[in-house]
Amino acid sequence: GVPLVPALPERRGAGWRAAVFAGAAVVVLLACSLGGFKVFQSLASSASSGNNANGSRTSGSTNHGSQGGVNPGSGVSITAGGRKQTAEVNKSAWYALLKLTFRTVAYDASQNSYQLTADVLVENIGTDPADADVPIAFQDGDLQGTSIVDKATSVQAGTKADVTYRFNLPNLTGSLASGVFTIGRGDEARAVVPVGDKVPLVDYKPRAVLAKPVSFTFRDLSLKYDTCEVRGGWPYQFGQAKQGYLMLYCVFDLTYVGTYLGGHYVGVANFRLGLPDGTEVGPANAPNYDASSGQLIPNQPLAYQIKAPAKGTYLLRLVDVHPGEKRAPQYVHETPILL
């Protein structure tokens, strides 16, 4: 409301003048107080209006903007040239007997070394233990680095392990979103895992090509193909296919149904793969057994390297040539597979 001004006293000489001056001083003080309060109200209102001018700033917010990067409030920042950047990847790739799921990647330029880290879930889908220290490289433009792990990590068959891969990259000037991981040596079929969408994902995910098990008996061998897949490599210690190739990988059961007391040797020479162009290749890996009569040899791996991309009809050939015979069509059984 309006401030109350004291009534002026009657004129009484010098005493009157003193009273007037005192009253005037009170009025000035009240006016200053009211004006100061109004100024404070105005400043506070101005500050509040500035914080909420765009409708997105709220009390307590620490969001100062990321100048083209991802909002730090989202937990992800991939500002180009940022000294600290993080990004979610959430993409998987297969290498030999390992499945690697890249979860997150982070960059911190304040570190003296190994500024880039990638958190990866490593799963062993094979039958043998595997070392998680596989060849992984990161590239962003002309900047490149290869990975190390802090400690040896052996992943047992059928288990998973969280592994942090570190890369020495002191001068990252781009964005993590432009970065690309590659898995494998230069002479191998290398998986490609982009952080963002700069390049396509090349994951070498195993692809089943046998709709159901196939069984047959040919001469004195009984065989059942349980599974066949096209993949980037073997699901055990033999590693990855060569650059420009894929792996046709099958698992089968074999029984010698003959009666010869010396048994039947089964090895590389018994297996061939007919290619769509009419040629054939031998296996990269095959069983090596002296099978006794009636003996079941289960879960045998059979692998062929085939040129990528793999398309057309391939022929799994079982060659059974007895002593004194020469290979001829009647001694070869074929199982067609359409890729």
C-alpha positions in Angstrom: 0.0 0.0 0.0 0.9 3.7 0.1 3.5 4.4 2.9 2.2 6.5 5.8 3.9 9.9 6.3 3.9 11.2 9.8 1.8 14.3 10.5 3.8 17.6 10.7 4.0 19.0 14.3 3.0 22.5 15.0 5.6 25.2 14.4 7.6 25.7 17.6 10.8 27.5 16.4 14.0 25.4 16.2 12.3 22.4 17.6 9.8 22.6 14.7 12.6 22.6 12.2 14.2 19.6 13.7 11.0 17.7 13.7 10.4 18.6 10.0 13.9 17.3 9.1 13.3 14.1 11.0 10.0 13.5 9.2 11.6 14.1 5.9 14.3 11.6 6.6 11.7 9.0 7.4 10.0 9.6 4.1 13.2 9.3 2.2 14.1 6.0 3.9 10.7 4.6 3.2 10.9 5.6 -0.4 14.3 4.1 -0.8 13.2 0.9 0.8 10.2 0.6 -1.5 12.2 1.4 -4.6 14.9 -1.1 -3.6 12.2 -3.8 -3.2 10.7 -3.0 -6.6 14.2 -3.1 -8.2 14.8 -6.5 -6.6 11.5 -7.7 -7.8 12.3 -6.6 -11.4 15.7 -8.3 -11.4 14.3 -11.5 -10.1 11.5 -11.5 -12.7 14.0 -10.8 -15.5 16.3 -13.7 -14.4 13.3 -16.0 -14.2 12.1 -14.9 -17.6 15.5 -15.6 -19.1 15.7 -19.1 -17.8 12.3 -20.0 -19.2 12.2 -18.1 -22.4 12.4 -21.2 -24.5 10.1 -23.2 -22.3 12.7 -25.9 -21.6 14.9 -24.5 -18.9 13.8 -25.4 -15.4 15.0 -24.7 -11.9 18.0 -26.8 -11.0 18.9 -27.7 -14.7 22.6 -28.2 -15.5 21.9 -28.5 -19.3 24.1 -25.9 -20.9 23.6 -27.3 -24.5 25.9 -29.5 -26.5 26.3 -27.3 -29.7 25.1 -30.0 -32.1 25.8 -33.0 -30.0 23.4 -35.3 -28.2 21.7 -33.7 -25.2 24.0 -34.6 -22.2 20.8 -35.2 -20.2 20.2 -38.3 -22.3 23.4 -39.9 -21.0 24.9 -39.8 -24.5 27.2 -37.1 -26.0 28.8 -37.5 -29.3 29.7 -33.9 -30.1 32.3 -33.7 -32.8 35.7 -32.7 -31.4 34.4 -33.0 -27.8 37.1 -33.9 -25.2 34.6 -36.3 -23.6 32.2 -38.3 -25.7 30.0 -41.3 -25.0 27.7 -43.3 -27.3 25.6 -46.4 -27.2 26.4 -49.0 -29.9 24.3 -52.1 -29.1 25.4 -54.1 -32.1 26.8 -57.7 -32.4 29.3 -59.4 -34.6 30.7 -62.9 -34.8 34.4 -63.8 -34.9 35.4 -67.5 -35.0 33.8 -69.0 -31.9 33.0 -65.7 -30.3 29.9 -63.4 -30.4 30.9 -59.9 -29.5 28.1 -57.4 -28.5 29.4 -53.8 -28.4 27.4 -52.0 -25.7 29.0 -48.6 -25.2 32.0 -46.6 -26.3 33.6 -43.7 -24.5 36.3 -41.1 -25.2 38.2 -39.0 -22.6 41.0 -36.8 -24.0 42.2 -36.0 -20.4 43.6 -39.5 -20.1 47.4 -39.8 -20.8 46.9 -43.0 -22.8 44.1 -45.3 -24.0 41.6 -42.6 -24.3 39.0 -44.7 -26.1 37.2 -47.6 -24.3 34.6 -50.0 -25.6 32.5 -52.2 -23.3 31.8 -55.5 -25.0 29.9 -58.6 -23.9 31.9 -61.6 -25.2 30.1 -64.9 -25.5 31.7 -68.2 -26.4 29.3 -70.1 -28.7 31.8 -72.8 -29.5 33.0 -76.0 -27.8 36.5 -74.9 -26.7 37.8 -72.2 -24.4 38.6 -69.0 -26.2 40.8 -65.9 -25.5 38.8 -62.6 -25.7 41.9 -60.7 -26.7 41.0 -60.8 -30.4 42.2 -58.3 -33.0 39.9 -55.2 -32.9 40.6 -51.9 -34.6 38.9 -48.5 -34.4 38.9 -45.9 -37.1 37.5 -42.5 -37.4 38.6 -40.7 -40.6 42.4 -41.0 -40.7 42.7 -41.8 -37.0 43.2 -45.4 -36.2 44.0 -47.6 -33.2 44.2 -51.2 -32.2 42.8 -52.7 -29.0 44.4 -54.1 -25.9 42.7 -55.7 -22.8 43.8 -55.0 -19.3 44.2 -58.7 -18.5 44.0 -62.1 -20.2 40.4 -63.1 -20.4 39.7 -66.8 -21.2 36.0 -67.3 -22.0 34.9 -70.9 -21.4 32.5 -72.6 -23.9 28.9 -71.6 -23.3 29.7 -68.7 -21.0 29.9 -64.9 -21.3 32.3 -62.2 -20.0 32.2 -58.4 -19.8 35.4 -57.2 -21.5 36.7 -53.6 -21.9 38.8 -53.0 -24.9 41.1 -49.9 -24.9 42.5 -47.9 -27.7 45.3 -45.3 -27.7 43.8 -42.4 -29.6 45.0 -39.0 -28.2 43.8 -36.8 -31.0 40.2 -37.6 -31.8 38.8 -34.5 -33.5 35.7 -36.1 -35.0 32.6 -37.6 -33.5 32.3 -41.1 -32.1 29.2 -41.5 -34.2 31.5 -41.6 -37.3 33.8 -44.3 -35.8 33.9 -47.9 -37.0 35.2 -51.1 -35.3 36.7 -53.9 -37.4 37.2 -57.4 -36.0 39.9 -59.7 -37.4 43.3 -59.5 -39.1 43.7 -58.0 -42.5 43.9 -61.4 -44.2 40.6 -62.6 -42.6 36.9 -62.0 -43.2 36.6 -58.9 -41.0 33.4 -58.0 -39.3 32.5 -54.3 -39.4 30.6 -52.6 -36.5 29.8 -48.9 -36.9 29.1 -46.8 -33.9 26.5 -44.9 -35.8 25.2 -45.6 -39.3 28.1 -44.3 -41.3 28.7 -47.7 -42.9 26.7 -50.9 -43.0 27.0 -53.5 -40.3 28.9 -56.6 -41.4 28.2 -59.1 -38.6 28.9 -62.6 -40.0 25.9 -63.9 -38.1 25.6 -67.6 -38.6 22.8 -68.4 -41.1 21.2 -71.9 -41.2 21.0 -73.3 -44.7 19.7 -76.8 -43.8 16.0 -76.8 -43.2 16.1 -80.1 -41.3 18.5 -83.0 -40.7 19.3 -85.1 -43.7 20.1 -88.8 -43.3 21.2 -91.5 -45.8 23.2 -94.7 -46.1 25.7 -94.9 -49.0 27.7 -98.1 -49.6 29.0 -99.0 -46.1 28.7 -95.5 -44.5 25.6 -94.1 -42.8 25.6 -90.4 -42.4 23.3 -87.7 -40.9 23.8 -84.0 -41.4 22.4 -82.4 -38.3 23.1 -78.7 -39.2 24.8 -76.6 -41.8 25.5 -72.9 -41.6 27.1 -70.1 -43.6 29.2 -68.0 -41.2 32.5 -66.0 -40.9 34.5 -68.8 -39.3 34.7 -72.0 -37.3 32.9 -72.1 -34.0 36.1 -73.5 -32.4 39.9 -72.8 -32.3 40.6 -72.9 -36.1 39.6 -69.3 -36.4 38.1 -67.1 -39.1 37.7 -67.6 -42.9 40.2 -65.9 -45.2 39.5 -62.4 -46.6 36.9 -62.6 -49.4 35.6 -66.0 -48.2 32.9 -67.4 -46.0 32.6 -70.7 -44.2 30.1 -73.4 -44.9 30.1 -75.3 -41.6 28.2 -78.6 -41.0 27.9 -81.0 -38.1 27.2 -84.7 -38.8 27.0 -88.2 -37.3 28.7 -91.1 -39.0 28.4 -94.9 -38.6 30.4 -97.6 -40.4 27.8 -100.2 -41.3 30.2 -102.6 -43.1 31.6 -105.8 -41.7 35.3 -105.6 -42.5 37.2 -106.4 -39.3 39.8 -103.8 -40.1 37.1 -101.1 -40.0 36.8 -98.1 -42.4 39.1 -95.1 -42.4 37.2 -91.8 -42.7 39.2 -88.6 -43.5 39.6 -85.6 -45.7 39.5 -87.7 -48.9 35.9 -88.8 -48.2 34.5 -85.2 -48.4 34.2 -82.7 -51.2 32.0 -79.7 -52.0 30.6 -79.2 -55.5 30.5 -75.5 -56.4 27.8 -73.7 -58.5 30.4 -73.3 -61.3 30.9 -77.0 -61.6 34.2 -77.3 -59.8 34.8 -78.7 -56.4 36.9 -78.1 -53.3 38.2 -80.1 -50.4 37.3 -79.3 -46.8 39.3 -76.9 -44.6 38.6 -79.3 -41.8 37.2 -82.9 -41.7 37.2 -86.0 -39.4 40.1 -88.3 -39.1 38.9 -91.7 -37.8 39.3 -95.4 -38.1 35.7 -96.5 -37.6 35.0 -100.0 -36.4 31.9 -101.9 -37.6 28.8 -100.4 -36.1 30.7 -97.6 -34.4 28.8 -94.3 -34.2 31.0 -91.2 -34.5 28.8 -88.3 -33.4 29.0 -84.5 -33.8 31.7 -84.3 -36.4 32.6 -80.8 -37.8 33.0 -80.3 -41.5 34.0 -77.0 -42.9 34.5 -75.6 -46.4 35.7 -72.1 -47.4 33.6 -70.7 -50.1 34.0 -67.4 -52.0 31.7 -64.5 -50.9 29.0 -63.8 -51.7 27.8 -67.4 -51.5 24.9 -67.9 -53.9 23.6 -70.9 -55.8 23.4 -74.6 -55.3 26.3 -76.4 -53.5 26.7 -80.1 -53.3 27.9 -81.9 -50.2 29.7 -84.9 -51.5 30.5 -88.1 -49.7 33.2 -90.0 -51.6 33.5 -93.7 -50.7 36.1 -95.4 -52.9 37.2 -98.8 -51.7 40.7 -100.3 -52.1 41.3 -101.2 -55.8 38.7 -98.8 -57.0 39.1 -95.4 -58.7 36.7 -92.6 -58.1 33.7 -92.7 -60.4 30.2 -91.1 -60.1 28.7 -94.3 -58.7 31.0 -93.9 -55.7 29.9 -90.4 -54.9 26.8 -89.3 -52.9 25.6 -85.7 -53.3 23.4 -83.7 -50.9 22.4 -80.4 -52.5 22.2 -77.1 -50.5 20.8 -73.9 -51.8 22.5 -70.8 -50.5 
